[in-house]
Amino acid sequence: MRLLLALTLLVLPGPVLPFLLPPTPRVVNPSRSSPNPIATARIGSPALAPSPPRSLSPSSPLRPRRLPLHLLSTPNTQFDEVENSRPAASNTPDGGPDGPAAEVVQLDAPTGEAVLETPAVDLRCDAWFSAALSPRPDASALSSAQAEVLGLLTGPPTLHPLPPLVDFKGDDGGASDLYVGVPSRLVPFALASGCLSYNVPVLRKRAEAWRHFDVDGVIRHEFPKAEPAPLPAAELALMEADLLSQNLLQPLDSLSARLVYVDDHFVPELSKTSEHCYNLPATKEALDSLPPHLDAQFRRLPDGATDTFPYLQSTTRPVVPLSVLSGVDHMVGPFNSQAATNTAQGTAFLAALNTVKVGNVAVLDVGQGALVEKPHQIVRVYTTGGVGGGLHPRTLAHLAEGAEAGLVQVLASYTPSSAPAPPAAAATPVGPTLYNGYTQLQLGPNATLSYSLSEEAGGKTRPHVEEDEEERAKEGERPAMEHTLFETVDAQLYGESATLQASMISSGGCGRNRVCFSAALMENGCHVDLSGLLMSGGGQKADMRTNIHHISAGCTSKQAQRNLIGGRSTSTFKGRIRVEQSAQQTDSQQLARSLLLNNYARVWCIPSLEIIADDVQCTHGATISDLSEEELFYLRSRGIDRETARGMQLLAFVNDATKNTDREFMGNGDEGTGLKFRLTEKLKGLTPRGDREVKGEYQSA
């Protein structure tokens, strides 16, 4: 083999050789001076555990895939992994404000050890996460599920070993060559840049999942787990009246169950439980006594950190781990590899933190064949001044075969409007709050779930900050501007013909909020209908990310996204659809529309399609514009002033994104209650005054 390789290199022309040979490592100059603080860490590049060689029978139609020549000819693939793990260089000469790009020098070829320069901001990210995890609990005080997740999170950073690449029979009974027996050591993957101190990638300023988010604002405050005191009974009664008047709390007679939490304290006085919906205190005894299907669900982490899917034992399709779906040519690889994190949402470490630090679990467990007509409501209320730490609420929703139910989840802040004097707990700023929520949805065969999420925490932003310096100063003084909100929703449709109708609305006033939704369509005939709305204003930094993963054949998905960006806010929407090679006959649609309302707002709208199959119908599109001048002229010609006319246009734009929201919770907007009325009030602060500077149909400012 080596002789054949040598002869091949001799006959190849000179210009071809650089493309075949492994890259030459860059050498760090020890005398180089840098204007930014750089930390130097000595690391070792862990090798992937090789899978045993696979023997093919002479009659097998499967053939091993041909790998690139330089991989077969390089005896030490460990150094290639270290070399490839360097973060991408910044577009500025010195590497940007976080220091120059990291460089690698090989010190010991047999071991593959190297010196890796780490930007100081990465160390601050790790220190921030260590503070959020503190005090680190003793494994003996945790449930078995929590101890398992903590071990995965805090273990030494090592590439998660790939499972053996296997062969299987396709749905048509014929042989399929999607997975071949290539030794995993010949598939090069680099450890993710977020795995400097932890085995699960944490946030990084230059990571793709966090590229446009305010990472500096997040790590500016430490968020150890908060233990806020419960509100007194008199204040609870006042809060109940206030929330009922806004329809944030729906009447009990219109609900099957209602669970109310205030600063992550369960409030039984305002709640109504049922056999399907109840609160579970996150004690070791309670978590260890969960039913098997809920225990397995509680252990799951998103972004591929849990590599297996919750298939039924009776499934007829091949059970293939997430990391090797679609074979060696298209698989995403280990969850903590750089290749996997480039397309991930960056939520695995947040879900792991939630699992370890959870205080209460809201459970919706609907049994086989149960049809629950009235919806269930879970309301999580947070005091305006903050709690000076982290809160980690958890929601588990499981629908067995043939079950039907509705779930409305509300995140809101408590700001009394009728009290002669606001309660001290709501008026006195205690400190910045980290809200780190994790919601898990699982649907069995023929199950149907209507799910609505309304994120309204943080109150309203100040109006017209783009032109009014006084309002801009007041916006910077709002306590909620120091709060950070993360909400992760992870769904698995593990039964045939399961249906999820979901609505995701983010309109709160926290300084940084990030809502992520992912759904895996695991069996034939599953359907996801997702509508989303992202509203941001003032000085907010907001993200909404979605991931719809088609794994099985004959599934459908439809996504309609609306983004409304005003003030001086910065927002990002990224919608990813991945269609595996086994998901033939997929029909997937995605359309994202964004409105930029002034010269100072910013939005990144990133639709993404990854299609491995070849028999699909997939469409996606994105538009960014301002409101229509023709429609505005029509309204003004009827005697409507400019500001009112633009408000009507914005309301029509928002209404289109709320079609999947529970109708009772939405309200009609005319009675001064309901989500529609609250959205209308928030739109008044986003509606720009005066004429826009750039003319032309559908042009953004």
Disulfide bonds with the S-S distance in Angstrom:
none
